[in-house]
Amino acid sequence: MTCFAQIRTLPPAHILRVTTRGAEAPHRYWDFEPGLALRFRTFGEYAEAFRERFAEAVRRRVRSAYPVAVSVSGGLDSSSLFCQAEAARRAGSTSCPAVLGFSYTGSEGSTSDERMYLDEIERAYGVPIQRIAAAPLLGLMEGAELQARHGEAPLLDSLWQITHALQQAAANRGARRFVTGHWGDQMLHGTAYLVDLIGRFAWRTARRHLKAFDQWFEPDEARNLRRQVGFDLMRHHVPMAFLPLLKWIRRRVSHLDAGRRWLAPQFRARALRGANRPALVGRHLRSAHARALYLEARMKYSVQCMEWNDKIAALHGLDYAVPFLDRDLIQFLMAVPGEIQAAGGVPRALVREGLAGILPEAIRRRRWKADYSEPVNLGAARDLAAARALFADMPRSVAWGYVDRSRVAAELEALAPRLAAPDCVASWELTDLIGLESWLRVFFNQRTTGVGA
């Protein structure tokens, strides 16, 4: 699937044969093993097995004749990658001349300030991590058409100038590969395993894990996680015939359709035509936990994000690498009981225990996660006037029927208060709007006919 009519991509793990007689239908040549189950006697054995597979996932991606750059924030996921990569380099278990750390830093004392954890890594390994201040690099408009041109999709990075600065800095220091902790949340911190616990009548264990949310997360996030467990239960147990109704109810209750009011009614209706269709990816897996991981690795949006990141890294002369998407690591996480990842209700317990001695203790025992909503919102507010000017006349998105002209003007005029919210939903909506307009400006003109976007 692409954003261009009559142009398709080959799905991951598929092969397409083209002969003199034409192209055959694509067919899958590899997939995860649905029936694989791994069981050990103790949590320590699970942690040791994770450590081995994680080390291999990192080793595969830092093998290079050139320095390897690692984007490290100080969070558990990215810190795990950097520390494991540097430990492997020193042990000689991977061929890499240098592991270079790069980080963007939030304002001191803000919810995105993680410098104390970067300090811990530098002290533990005696290596400097290059830091780039985020504050001067906020905004949505700068580089929008550049992203659309190279990403070939109406997708924008709401922190683009920071991403660009990090990757350019990595390239300037001779790196050819850029390693990130993307997909760490999706692979290591889900709630679907609670469905399996409840299905096995392990209700006391499930209750302890649900209660532990309050000890590890802010009240709003803990509440959202419990709500997600409820939806997971219904999705797993409700008959397939009733899932469209369930999705319709969820959209209404969660007000998922309330945003992006600037979309033209006909386009909105067309876009939502399949919104209630149940996801069939991973339905062959019996475990809700395994199905959730499989879906994260296989769904079209994830694949499109992987491709976008690949293209943006290539723009900077870099190869984009994600250890958390290592297929053997994902297979291992699918095969072990889901509750092992959060043993005792501790988020990422498997990582914390498995990387003991590699991660600095302050990071291994860290309980809070940085929130980058504030810099995203500040950047959106900074560029709001420029966004209004972009849509003041006859933007491409209006000419092509994707955006309603009167609605977009009114919504942009009233958007400022929403950009001061504790979340960044409004900023993401504005990012998507600018992304759509930028993509149309790059690939289409006002008089284009015969080619559908």
C-alpha positions, -999 to 999 in steps of 0.1 A, spaced: 0 0 0 12 35 -9 -3 69 -10 -3 69 -48 -29 53 -71 -17 22 -90 16 20 -71 20 -7 -45 47 -19 -23 57 -55 -16 47 -65 19 75 -76 43 85 -113 40 69 -116 6 85 -123 -28 73 -112 -62 84 -131 -93 84 -111 -126 89 -131 -158 85 -125 -195 48 -136 -190 42 -109 -164 41 -107 -126 29 -135 -104 9 -129 -73 32 -121 -43 35 -149 -18 49 -150 17 83 -167 21 87 -164 59 66 -158 90 68 -161 128 61 -195 142 26 -194 156 28 -225 178 62 -218 194 61 -217 232 91 -212 255 89 -221 292 116 -219 318 115 -228 355 125 -194 369 122 -157 361 160 -156 362 162 -181 333 138 -160 313 159 -129 320 191 -147 309 174 -159 277 162 -124 269 197 -110 276 212 -134 250 186 -126 223 187 -89 230 225 -89 228 223 -107 194 197 -82 181 220 -53 190 252 -71 177 236 -76 143 228 -39 140 261 -24 152 283 -46 130 299 -20 107 332 -9 93 323 27 103 312 43 135 277 35 146 254 62 159 229 55 187 200 78 195 199 77 233 176 97 254 183 83 289 151 62 288 152 25 295 149 14 258 174 36 241 199 34 271 197 -4 269 207 -2 232 236 21 238 250 3 268 246 -31 252 263 -19 220 292 -3 239 296 -34 261 297 -56 230 322 -34 213 345 -35 243 342 -73 246 350 -77 210 318 -96 202 309 -72 174 331 -55 148 325 -17 152 352 9 155 331 32 177 296 36 192 286 72 192 258 85 214 235 114 203 207 129 224 185 159 223 179 175 256 148 192 270 148 224 290 162 220 325 135 208 350 110 201 322 92 167 317 116 160 289 147 167 309 167 134 310 202 147 313 208 131 347 205 97 331 228 106 302 253 116 330 249 81 345 258 65 311 288 87 306 301 79 341 295 42 337 312 38 303 335 68 302 322 80 269 307 114 259 272 116 245 268 145 221 238 166 232 217 189 211 194 214 228 158 209 217 145 244 224 159 262 193 148 234 170 111 234 176 84 239 149 65 221 122 69 240 90 107 239 85 116 210 63 79 199 57 82 196 19 117 180 23 102 152 44 73 148 20 96 145 -10 119 119 6 94 101 27 69 99 -3 40 101 21 19 128 39 37 120 71 57 146 91 79 143 122 65 168 147 101 172 160 117 172 125 144 198 131 157 177 161 157 145 140 175 163 112 201 178 136 208 144 153 212 125 120 232 152 104 255 153 135 259 115 132 268 117 96 293 145 102 311 122 126 315 95 101 286 72 111 269 52 84 243 35 106 217 51 130 203 29 157 172 39 176 149 25 204 118 28 182 92 1 188 105 -5 223 72 5 238 52 -16 214 73 -48 220 80 -45 257 51 -27 272 17 -40 263 -15 -49 282 -28 -79 261 -10 -104 284 -36 -96 310 -63 -111 287 -43 -143 288 -40 -142 326 -77 -137 330 -84 -164 304 -63 -188 325 -83 -179 356 -51 -163 371 -73 -135 385 -52 -127 415 -21 -122 394 -40 -101 370 -54 -80 398 -19 -74 412 -7 -63 378 -36 -39 374 -30 -25 408 7 -20 401 -2 5 374 -7 31 401 28 25 414 46 30 381 25 54 361 8 88 364 -29 86 373 -41 95 338 -18 69 322 -28 42 347 -64 49 340 -59 47 302 -40 14 306 -69 -1 326 -93 11 299 -71 -5 273 -73 -38 291 -111 -37 290 -110 -31 252 -84 -59 248 -107 -83 267 -137 -75 245 -116 -76 213 -103 -111 222 -136 -127 234 -163 -110 214 -174 -130 183 -160 -117 151 -195 -107 138 -199 -83 167 -164 -66 165 -175 -39 140 -202 -28 165 -177 -29 193 -153 -7 173 -181 17 165 -190 20 202 -154 26 211 -150 54 186 -181 71 199 -171 67 236 -135 78 231 -145 106 207 -119 93 181 -138 110 153 -140 144 169 -107 157 157 -96 169 123 -128 188 117 -111 205 87 -114 174 66 -139 176 37 -171 157 46 -169 134 16 -132 126 22 -139 120 59 -167 96 51 -145 77 26 -116 75 51 -139 62 78 -156 37 56 -135 8 69 -129 22 104 -151 -5 120 -136 -34 101 -118 -58 126 -81 -64 122 -75 -98 108 -37 -97 112 -26 -123 137 -60 -139 141 -43 -173 137 -25 -168 171 -42 -181 202 -24 -159 227 -36 -124 230 -1 -113 239 15 -129 209 -12 -115 186 -6 -80 199 31 -82 192 25 -98 157 0 -70 149 26 -43 159 52 -59 135 28 -65 106 1 -39 105 3 -15 75 8 17 96 38 2 113 53 -10 80 47 25 65 65 41 95 94 17 91 98 27 54 95 64 62 123 62 88 144 42 63 140 69 37 146 98 61 178 82 74 189 76 38 185 113 32 213 118 57 235 90 43 226 67 71 212 32 74 183 31 99 184 1 123 159 -10 150 170 -38 173 136 -41 189 123 -52 155 148 -81 153 127 -111 142 143 -135 166 138 -112 195 101 -107 185 97 -144 182 111 -149 217 88 -123 232 58 -139 214 68 -174 227 72 -166 264 42 -160 287 33 -123 284 33 -117 321 70 -125 322 77 -92 306 61 -74 335 69 -99 363 53 -88 396 36 -60 378 69 -42 371 69 -27 336 98 -40 315 109 -63 343 125 -86 318 147 -58 305 155 -45 339 166 -80 351 182 -91 319 204 -61 316 216 -60 352 253 -51 351 250 -35 317 226 -7 325 234 19 352 213 12 382 196 46 382 183 38 347 175 2 355 153 12 384 138 42 368 101 47 373 91 76 352 91 82 315 99 115 298 70 134 283 77 153 251 43 168 247 55 203 258 82 207 232 58 194 205 31 219 215 56 247 218 67 240 182 32 239 169 23 271 186 54 287 172 44 279 137 6 284 140 7 317 122 27 302 93 2 274 91 -27 298 89 -9 316 61 -3 283 42 -40 277 41 -52 313 36 -56 312 -2 -63 280 -22 -42 252 -8 -37 220 -28 -56 200 -1 -87 221 -7 -83 220 -45 -81 182 -44 -111 179 -21 -94 166 10 -99 197 32 -129 220 36 -118 256 30 -141 273 54 -137 247 82 -99 247 80 -98 285 84 -121 284 114 -103 255 130 -69 271 126 -82 303 140 -95 286 172 -66 261 176 -43 281 199 -60 271 232 -58 234 223 -20 237 219 -17 245 256 -33 211 266 -13 186 286 -13 162 256 -2 169 221 -32 156 202 -40 190 186 -3 194 176 -4 160 159 -35 169 140 -19 201 128 12 181 118 -9 158 97 -26 187 81 6 204 71 20 170 60 -10 164 36 -6 199 21 32 195 17 29 161 1 3 174 -24 25 204 -32 56 182 -39 39 155 -60 8 172 -76 -2 206 -90 -36 223 -92 -42 211 -128 -31 175 -125 -56 151 -141 -57 114 -147 -36 106 -116 -53 100 -83 -37 107 -49 
